[in-house]
């Protein structure tokens, strides 16, 4: 019998005190539990910058950029000197330097990159955010510093890029890595980690739609993919325990010009530093 190879659990764990509080609120009032979960859902965790990203921090030109549409300021990283620019977009609870291994290889191949700490992430202001603010940031960065040759995004960053293209972002090709897809699936997964009843995920969706006056599924990656004409490379690991690989296949099936690469044993974050993955990205944008 072949021994199953395990990979480290890379999920962002929710502290026990938070799940206990959520369950207590659920017992008292589903409405209170919904509001509590909604608040947490829009509040990313902030992490210390790991050593592998410090060189990008030290060697990049940094600045603040005001995003008028959302009335928030974000922190930008200009990495490299080439006029051939690539936009990098991190995922939830990530940072503008999180795609450093990809950025380094892009520099070696004659490109420069611009990345950013999304609202409520890294050095950017505010405490809460949602995908529309990622998208607004992308479009304002393009307006101020574009045009970009390509756009590369991880997780929520991948979803945001597809939606930004739908809303007018102009790039020749795009790469999305470990991207989510259906909004309800994302809410369901979050509520499961919170150890709450599935009905809370439906209540959260209703709460957000009333608050913002818009259907959340409008931002599903597979829906945005239907409007994307450019070539898109989808990379996803079959052992990703944050976002199921079914998201990648569904996005792929809705693209007019998509290519999919499914990896093994890399999970949701290790995939960003894998040499073969990075080689595949370089080959895709270079041909």
C-alpha beads as a LAMMPS data file, in Angstrom:
LAMMPS data file: protein, C-alpha beads

287 atoms
286 bonds

1 atom types
1 bond types

-500.0 500.0 xlo xhi
-500.0 500.0 ylo yhi
-500.0 500.0 zlo zhi

Masses

1 110.0

Atoms # bond

1 1 1 0.000 0.000 0.000
2 1 1 1.313 3.451 -0.970
3 1 1 1.812 5.700 2.012
4 1 1 -0.141 8.930 1.754
5 1 1 2.112 11.978 1.765
6 1 1 0.829 14.734 4.010
7 1 1 1.568 18.434 3.614
8 1 1 1.591 20.889 6.483
9 1 1 -1.760 22.469 7.256
10 1 1 -1.425 25.973 5.816
11 1 1 -4.892 27.211 6.766
12 1 1 -5.199 30.468 8.626
13 1 1 -6.444 29.162 11.952
14 1 1 -9.118 31.084 13.830
15 1 1 -8.214 31.441 17.527
16 1 1 -10.264 29.239 19.837
17 1 1 -11.483 32.191 21.892
18 1 1 -13.100 33.634 18.755
19 1 1 -14.881 30.426 17.778
20 1 1 -16.105 29.996 21.353
21 1 1 -17.444 33.548 21.379
22 1 1 -19.173 32.983 18.053
23 1 1 -20.867 29.811 19.276
24 1 1 -22.005 31.556 22.455
25 1 1 -23.532 34.372 20.418
26 1 1 -25.198 31.829 18.132
27 1 1 -26.852 30.226 21.172
28 1 1 -28.136 33.625 22.295
29 1 1 -29.102 35.077 18.916
30 1 1 -28.341 34.002 15.326
31 1 1 -28.481 37.687 14.376
32 1 1 -25.709 38.552 16.841
33 1 1 -23.660 35.617 15.594
34 1 1 -24.162 36.787 12.002
35 1 1 -23.003 40.337 12.781
36 1 1 -20.006 39.002 14.707
37 1 1 -19.033 36.654 11.874
38 1 1 -19.526 39.394 9.270
39 1 1 -17.210 41.692 11.189
40 1 1 -14.507 39.012 11.368
41 1 1 -14.987 38.129 7.692
42 1 1 -14.072 41.683 6.691
43 1 1 -11.142 41.989 9.118
44 1 1 -7.907 40.434 7.819
45 1 1 -5.254 39.073 10.137
46 1 1 -1.945 40.935 10.041
47 1 1 1.301 38.977 10.175
48 1 1 4.933 39.924 10.635
49 1 1 6.908 40.120 7.400
50 1 1 8.929 36.889 7.020
51 1 1 12.670 37.092 6.353
52 1 1 12.287 35.931 2.756
53 1 1 10.331 39.109 1.942
54 1 1 12.652 41.616 3.636
55 1 1 14.881 42.136 0.594
56 1 1 11.850 43.190 -1.462
57 1 1 10.877 45.607 1.296
58 1 1 14.411 47.031 1.431
59 1 1 14.978 47.220 -2.333
60 1 1 11.623 48.604 -3.417
61 1 1 10.552 52.200 -3.790
62 1 1 7.542 52.674 -1.535
63 1 1 4.794 55.261 -1.469
64 1 1 1.231 55.871 -0.383
65 1 1 -1.628 56.116 -2.873
66 1 1 -5.072 57.532 -2.181
67 1 1 -7.958 55.553 -3.733
68 1 1 -10.763 58.098 -4.264
69 1 1 -13.510 55.567 -4.966
70 1 1 -13.189 54.002 -1.499
71 1 1 -11.721 56.972 0.394
72 1 1 -8.793 54.916 1.623
73 1 1 -5.011 55.042 1.323
74 1 1 -2.895 52.057 0.343
75 1 1 0.841 51.312 0.443
76 1 1 2.684 50.606 -2.833
77 1 1 5.915 48.775 -3.675
78 1 1 7.792 49.585 -6.917
79 1 1 10.305 46.773 -7.475
80 1 1 12.839 47.006 -10.307
81 1 1 13.447 49.642 -13.004
82 1 1 12.065 48.180 -16.244
83 1 1 9.327 49.957 -18.195
84 1 1 7.770 46.524 -18.769
85 1 1 5.620 46.475 -15.638
86 1 1 3.666 43.648 -14.033
87 1 1 0.993 44.113 -11.372
88 1 1 1.090 41.705 -8.420
89 1 1 -1.929 41.262 -6.126
90 1 1 -1.785 39.365 -2.833
91 1 1 -4.623 37.463 -1.196
92 1 1 -6.582 37.810 2.042
93 1 1 -4.355 38.514 5.060
94 1 1 -1.386 38.787 2.698
95 1 1 1.053 41.596 1.856
96 1 1 2.413 43.378 -1.180
97 1 1 5.705 41.507 -0.787
98 1 1 4.135 38.043 -0.497
99 1 1 4.843 37.176 -4.155
100 1 1 8.552 37.992 -3.724
101 1 1 9.868 34.767 -5.299
102 1 1 7.777 35.413 -8.401
103 1 1 8.817 39.089 -8.412
104 1 1 12.519 38.196 -8.232
105 1 1 12.245 35.894 -11.234
106 1 1 10.318 38.552 -13.157
107 1 1 13.129 41.043 -12.483
108 1 1 15.657 38.515 -13.790
109 1 1 13.586 38.306 -16.978
110 1 1 13.527 42.040 -17.640
111 1 1 10.333 43.117 -15.900
112 1 1 9.596 45.381 -12.948
113 1 1 6.649 44.906 -10.603
114 1 1 4.205 47.067 -8.729
115 1 1 2.416 45.520 -5.777
116 1 1 0.474 46.911 -2.855
117 1 1 -0.853 46.262 0.605
118 1 1 -4.610 46.149 0.061
119 1 1 -6.843 48.172 2.401
120 1 1 -6.600 46.872 5.991
121 1 1 -3.491 44.866 5.054
122 1 1 0.187 45.450 5.797
123 1 1 1.076 49.140 5.942
124 1 1 -2.219 50.315 4.444
125 1 1 -4.813 52.073 6.539
126 1 1 -8.247 51.018 7.896
127 1 1 -9.235 47.839 9.705
128 1 1 -11.710 46.172 7.362
129 1 1 -12.127 45.552 3.660
130 1 1 -13.801 43.421 0.986
131 1 1 -13.030 42.472 -2.614
132 1 1 -14.543 45.630 -4.211
133 1 1 -11.815 47.625 -2.432
134 1 1 -9.118 45.342 -3.882
135 1 1 -10.624 45.953 -7.333
136 1 1 -10.840 49.734 -6.844
137 1 1 -7.182 49.740 -5.758
138 1 1 -6.116 47.787 -8.862
139 1 1 -7.949 50.150 -11.214
140 1 1 -6.542 53.276 -9.553
141 1 1 -3.005 51.849 -9.666
142 1 1 -3.446 51.192 -13.382
143 1 1 -4.695 54.756 -13.847
144 1 1 -1.702 56.238 -12.027
145 1 1 1.114 53.857 -13.015
146 1 1 -0.064 51.765 -15.960
147 1 1 -0.134 50.379 -18.481
148 1 1 0.831 46.922 -17.230
149 1 1 1.981 44.051 -19.419
150 1 1 0.493 41.363 -17.165
151 1 1 -1.277 40.872 -13.835
152 1 1 -0.590 38.059 -11.369
153 1 1 -2.748 37.417 -8.310
154 1 1 -2.961 34.953 -5.442
155 1 1 -6.208 33.753 -3.829
156 1 1 -8.522 36.775 -3.413
157 1 1 -6.000 38.667 -5.522
158 1 1 -6.747 36.330 -8.423
159 1 1 -10.485 36.857 -8.047
160 1 1 -9.914 40.601 -7.873
161 1 1 -7.840 40.634 -11.070
162 1 1 -10.531 38.806 -13.051
163 1 1 -13.135 41.242 -11.759
164 1 1 -10.866 44.209 -12.500
165 1 1 -10.427 42.976 -16.081
166 1 1 -14.215 42.726 -16.294
167 1 1 -14.337 46.367 -15.151
168 1 1 -11.715 47.617 -17.602
169 1 1 -8.192 46.627 -16.503
170 1 1 -6.070 46.260 -19.652
171 1 1 -3.361 43.574 -19.587
172 1 1 -2.077 41.164 -22.236
173 1 1 -2.272 38.058 -20.052
174 1 1 -3.058 37.159 -16.460
175 1 1 -2.045 34.476 -13.979
176 1 1 -4.224 33.538 -11.016
177 1 1 -2.932 31.244 -8.285
178 1 1 -5.113 29.446 -5.720
179 1 1 -8.059 31.654 -6.623
180 1 1 -11.448 31.364 -4.988
181 1 1 -14.603 31.366 -7.075
182 1 1 -18.186 31.179 -5.769
183 1 1 -18.841 33.680 -2.970
184 1 1 -21.274 31.414 -1.139
185 1 1 -18.644 28.664 -1.085
186 1 1 -16.207 31.105 0.528
187 1 1 -18.771 32.107 3.142
188 1 1 -19.634 28.453 3.803
189 1 1 -15.953 27.620 4.340
190 1 1 -15.499 30.570 6.700
191 1 1 -18.533 29.632 8.778
192 1 1 -17.320 26.031 8.971
193 1 1 -13.987 27.241 10.383
194 1 1 -15.895 29.398 12.842
195 1 1 -17.710 26.208 13.944
196 1 1 -21.096 27.819 13.338
197 1 1 -24.242 26.421 11.749
198 1 1 -24.400 26.566 7.918
199 1 1 -27.406 28.889 8.078
200 1 1 -25.139 31.668 9.381
201 1 1 -23.352 31.755 6.003
202 1 1 -26.663 32.435 4.252
203 1 1 -27.507 35.134 6.789
204 1 1 -24.076 36.712 6.230
205 1 1 -24.671 36.875 2.501
206 1 1 -28.050 38.561 3.050
207 1 1 -26.433 40.974 5.508
208 1 1 -23.733 42.032 3.034
209 1 1 -26.166 42.369 0.141
210 1 1 -28.439 44.645 2.179
211 1 1 -25.470 46.683 3.361
212 1 1 -23.906 47.207 -0.059
213 1 1 -26.995 46.988 -2.257
214 1 1 -25.478 44.428 -4.582
215 1 1 -25.556 40.671 -5.123
216 1 1 -22.319 39.166 -3.777
217 1 1 -22.252 36.521 -6.493
218 1 1 -21.639 39.326 -8.988
219 1 1 -18.009 38.981 -7.863
220 1 1 -17.671 35.228 -8.352
221 1 1 -14.513 34.534 -10.349
222 1 1 -16.207 32.180 -12.807
223 1 1 -18.777 34.871 -13.640
224 1 1 -16.050 37.466 -14.205
225 1 1 -14.171 34.900 -16.313
226 1 1 -16.981 34.914 -18.871
227 1 1 -16.067 38.523 -19.738
228 1 1 -12.306 37.905 -19.990
229 1 1 -10.930 37.634 -23.524
230 1 1 -7.174 37.545 -22.791
231 1 1 -5.177 34.362 -22.080
232 1 1 -5.313 33.363 -18.409
233 1 1 -3.168 30.769 -16.651
234 1 1 -4.879 29.197 -13.629
235 1 1 -2.589 27.503 -11.107
236 1 1 -4.040 25.581 -8.188
237 1 1 -2.873 22.809 -5.904
238 1 1 -5.038 19.737 -5.466
239 1 1 -4.046 19.673 -1.776
240 1 1 -5.112 23.293 -1.170
241 1 1 -7.075 23.165 2.095
242 1 1 -8.051 26.832 1.914
243 1 1 -9.761 26.770 -1.476
244 1 1 -10.858 23.604 -3.254
245 1 1 -9.306 22.877 -6.637
246 1 1 -12.866 22.698 -8.006
247 1 1 -12.751 26.518 -8.057
248 1 1 -9.909 26.395 -10.595
249 1 1 -11.765 23.965 -12.848
250 1 1 -14.941 26.050 -12.732
251 1 1 -13.079 29.252 -13.580
252 1 1 -11.271 27.443 -16.397
253 1 1 -14.541 26.189 -17.875
254 1 1 -15.815 29.780 -18.076
255 1 1 -12.756 31.313 -19.743
256 1 1 -12.527 31.782 -23.488
257 1 1 -8.746 31.424 -23.502
258 1 1 -7.707 29.646 -20.319
259 1 1 -4.958 27.228 -19.392
260 1 1 -4.888 25.262 -16.138
261 1 1 -1.990 23.825 -14.141
262 1 1 -2.836 21.614 -11.163
263 1 1 0.048 20.940 -8.775
264 1 1 0.435 18.516 -5.877
265 1 1 1.532 18.806 -2.236
266 1 1 2.069 22.582 -2.320
267 1 1 -1.080 23.754 -0.552
268 1 1 -2.342 27.325 -0.646
269 1 1 0.831 29.332 0.087
270 1 1 3.887 27.159 -0.544
271 1 1 2.827 27.208 -4.205
272 1 1 3.987 30.845 -4.445
273 1 1 7.629 29.881 -4.016
274 1 1 7.740 26.659 -6.025
275 1 1 10.397 26.737 -8.775
276 1 1 8.346 24.746 -11.308
277 1 1 5.312 26.959 -10.727
278 1 1 7.402 30.086 -11.249
279 1 1 8.953 28.591 -14.402
280 1 1 5.453 27.930 -15.716
281 1 1 4.492 31.558 -15.074
282 1 1 7.565 32.875 -16.896
283 1 1 6.971 30.551 -19.838
284 1 1 3.312 31.570 -20.056
285 1 1 3.909 35.320 -20.122
286 1 1 6.931 35.008 -22.425
287 1 1 5.233 33.052 -25.212

Bonds

1 1 1 2
2 1 2 3
3 1 3 4
4 1 4 5
5 1 5 6
6 1 6 7
7 1 7 8
8 1 8 9
9 1 9 10
10 1 10 11
11 1 11 12
12 1 12 13
13 1 13 14
14 1 14 15
15 1 15 16
16 1 16 17
17 1 17 18
18 1 18 19
19 1 19 20
20 1 20 21
21 1 21 22
22 1 22 23
23 1 23 24
24 1 24 25
25 1 25 26
26 1 26 27
27 1 27 28
28 1 28 29
29 1 29 30
30 1 30 31
31 1 31 32
32 1 32 33
33 1 33 34
34 1 34 35
35 1 35 36
36 1 36 37
37 1 37 38
38 1 38 39
39 1 39 40
40 1 40 41
41 1 41 42
42 1 42 43
43 1 43 44
44 1 44 45
45 1 45 46
46 1 46 47
47 1 47 48
48 1 48 49
49 1 49 50
50 1 50 51
51 1 51 52
52 1 52 53
53 1 53 54
54 1 54 55
55 1 55 56
56 1 56 57
57 1 57 58
58 1 58 59
59 1 59 60
60 1 60 61
61 1 61 62
62 1 62 63
63 1 63 64
64 1 64 65
65 1 65 66
66 1 66 67
67 1 67 68
68 1 68 69
69 1 69 70
70 1 70 71
71 1 71 72
72 1 72 73
73 1 73 74
74 1 74 75
75 1 75 76
76 1 76 77
77 1 77 78
78 1 78 79
79 1 79 80
80 1 80 81
81 1 81 82
82 1 82 83
83 1 83 84
84 1 84 85
85 1 85 86
86 1 86 87
87 1 87 88
88 1 88 89
89 1 89 90
90 1 90 91
91 1 91 92
92 1 92 93
93 1 93 94
94 1 94 95
95 1 95 96
96 1 96 97
97 1 97 98
98 1 98 99
99 1 99 100
100 1 100 101
101 1 101 102
102 1 102 103
103 1 103 104
104 1 104 105
105 1 105 106
106 1 106 107
107 1 107 108
108 1 108 109
109 1 109 110
110 1 110 111
111 1 111 112
112 1 112 113
113 1 113 114
114 1 114 115
115 1 115 116
116 1 116 117
117 1 117 118
118 1 118 119
119 1 119 120
120 1 120 121
121 1 121 122
122 1 122 123
123 1 123 124
124 1 124 125
125 1 125 126
126 1 126 127
127 1 127 128
128 1 128 129
129 1 129 130
130 1 130 131
131 1 131 132
132 1 132 133
133 1 133 134
134 1 134 135
135 1 135 136
136 1 136 137
137 1 137 138
138 1 138 139
139 1 139 140
140 1 140 141
141 1 141 142
142 1 142 143
143 1 143 144
144 1 144 145
145 1 145 146
146 1 146 147
147 1 147 148
148 1 148 149
149 1 149 150
150 1 150 151
151 1 151 152
152 1 152 153
153 1 153 154
154 1 154 155
155 1 155 156
156 1 156 157
157 1 157 158
158 1 158 159
159 1 159 160
160 1 160 161
161 1 161 162
162 1 162 163
163 1 163 164
164 1 164 165
165 1 165 166
166 1 166 167
167 1 167 168
168 1 168 169
169 1 169 170
170 1 170 171
171 1 171 172
172 1 172 173
173 1 173 174
174 1 174 175
175 1 175 176
176 1 176 177
177 1 177 178
178 1 178 179
179 1 179 180
180 1 180 181
181 1 181 182
182 1 182 183
183 1 183 184
184 1 184 185
185 1 185 186
186 1 186 187
187 1 187 188
188 1 188 189
189 1 189 190
190 1 190 191
191 1 191 192
192 1 192 193
193 1 193 194
194 1 194 195
195 1 195 196
196 1 196 197
197 1 197 198
198 1 198 199
199 1 199 200
200 1 200 201
201 1 201 202
202 1 202 203
203 1 203 204
204 1 204 205
205 1 205 206
206 1 206 207
207 1 207 208
208 1 208 209
209 1 209 210
210 1 210 211
211 1 211 212
212 1 212 213
213 1 213 214
214 1 214 215
215 1 215 216
216 1 216 217
217 1 217 218
218 1 218 219
219 1 219 220
220 1 220 221
221 1 221 222
222 1 222 223
223 1 223 224
224 1 224 225
225 1 225 226
226 1 226 227
227 1 227 228
228 1 228 229
229 1 229 230
230 1 230 231
231 1 231 232
232 1 232 233
233 1 233 234
234 1 234 235
235 1 235 236
236 1 236 237
237 1 237 238
238 1 238 239
239 1 239 240
240 1 240 241
241 1 241 242
242 1 242 243
243 1 243 244
244 1 244 245
245 1 245 246
246 1 246 247
247 1 247 248
248 1 248 249
249 1 249 250
250 1 250 251
251 1 251 252
252 1 252 253
253 1 253 254
254 1 254 255
255 1 255 256
256 1 256 257
257 1 257 258
258 1 258 259
259 1 259 260
260 1 260 261
261 1 261 262
262 1 262 263
263 1 263 264
264 1 264 265
265 1 265 266
266 1 266 267
267 1 267 268
268 1 268 269
269 1 269 270
270 1 270 271
271 1 271 272
272 1 272 273
273 1 273 274
274 1 274 275
275 1 275 276
276 1 276 277
277 1 277 278
278 1 278 279
279 1 279 280
280 1 280 281
281 1 281 282
282 1 282 283
283 1 283 284
284 1 284 285
285 1 285 286
286 1 286 287
